[in-house]
Amino acid sequence: MLSRLANIFKVADLRNKVLFTLAVICLYQFGATVPVPGVSWSKIQQLQAATSTSSVASFLNLFSGGALSRMAIFGLGVMPYITSSIIIQLLTTVIPKLTEWRDQGAVGQKKITQTTRYLTVALALLQSTGLIYAFHGHDQALIGTNIDLIPKFSIPLAAFMVLLLTAGTAFVMWLAELITQRGIGQGMSILIFANVVANIPQGGKAVLAEGGTLKFIVILGVSLLLLVVIVFMDQGQRRIPVTFAKRVVGRKMYGGSSTYIPLKVNQSGVIPIIFASSVLYIPVLLANILPWSTFQTWVSKSLTPTSLVYIGLYFILIVAFTFFYVYVAFDPYQQADMIRKQGGFIPGIRPGAPTERYFVHLLNRLTVVGALFLGAVAVVPSLLMAAWHINRFPFYGTTLLIAVGVALETMRQIDSQLMMRNYEGFLK
């Protein structure tokens, strides 16, 4: 294993990519610890003690690596970008112009990416404004306490803080794109991975303190079992054979080869987990904006990570987003049409509509298994902690899924680059 790890640093290009990614992560963590001007450090410490048991605030804090409870410059983290991506992907199936851009290939994708950036900045402005209002001690439903982080509050100071938080979000988005272009892995996933992993030691300590040694050992054992299941399911795939007929172009003969299309059981990866978490964040944001005391009370009581309402909604959303994302990423009609145009066919299946129906049938069967797997892994630790009344680290299942899923995907990219240079990889 150590010799394979050393192979990364033998390849100059790969070594530079890994080091660049680590440097960006360090820069991000630095920005996640520097508070914005105007907040009280003593009040931040009080808030951090409160957010350890405040479910809504801990939910908002999950994808920022604790930066939100510190009111850091990168306090909003990746949440605005994730929410923006969800909105754009949903609108792509409804708005003809976005559908047209999606079908234009690389040119259209650039336009969609630019639109996502603009929407991210707009959402960051709205969210930062609401959070500044909440952290001024005006929203007990959000943070579970009326701690005022901004004792010398003024309109110019609030506007400056909103500007800093929005600029921090834009900078985080730029860092993620830099990782994608010049580093290893998908940039936004890497930053999410860094955030959730940064909370694991503190969360484990909180579980040990609240539940005791025996419950901590049981949760640790369940976690190791889930880790094995996640890796096993992540490697599972259904290989669809495709044969290309021979054809003559000029004096040369092409085709006559066979290949396969790999359909993974967990085709969507950790994206449905992130999407479901983001959707459950929307009621929290609305409770912060809308002056409805009944709605705010329902959010603070029912949308707690250890409540059955939250766990049920979380499971349903994960299953729904798994189906949605799989059919967006793998369009049966588009794949069948592409195979037909290339002169290929699946043995025993006629090209065209029969091939499309075959893909739909396979996708439905695989996605049911993948969706139930993702939902179960995400909610099993929450059910266990709810039964034991452990509230201080309620997102452990989500954390585990994101950490393992992103780590495996990144290792695959490193493996592929090692294999290209005739080095032995990590995965077999």
Secondary structure, DSSP 8 states (H G I E B T S, - for coil): -HHHHHHHTTSHHHHHHHHHHHHHHHHHHHHTTSB-TT--HHHHHHHHHHHTT-HHHHHHHHTTTTTTTTTBTTTTTTHHHHHHHHHHHHHHTT-HHHHHHHHTTHHHHHHHHHHHHHHHHHHHHHHHHHHHHIIIII-HHHHSS---S-TT--HHHHHHHHHHHHHHHHHHHHHHHHHHHHSSS-HHHHHHHHHHHHHHHHHHHHHHHHH-HHHHHHHHHHHHHHHHHHHHHHH-EEEEEEEE--EEETTEEE---EEEEEEETTTTTTHHHHHHHHHHHHHHHHHHHS--HHHHHHHHHHS-TTSHHHHHHHHHHHHHHHHHHHHHHS-HHHHHHHHHHTTEE-TTS-TTHHHHHHHHHHHHHHHHHHHHHHHHHHHHHHHHHHHTT--SSTTHHHHHHHHHHHHHHHHHHHHHHHHHTT---S--
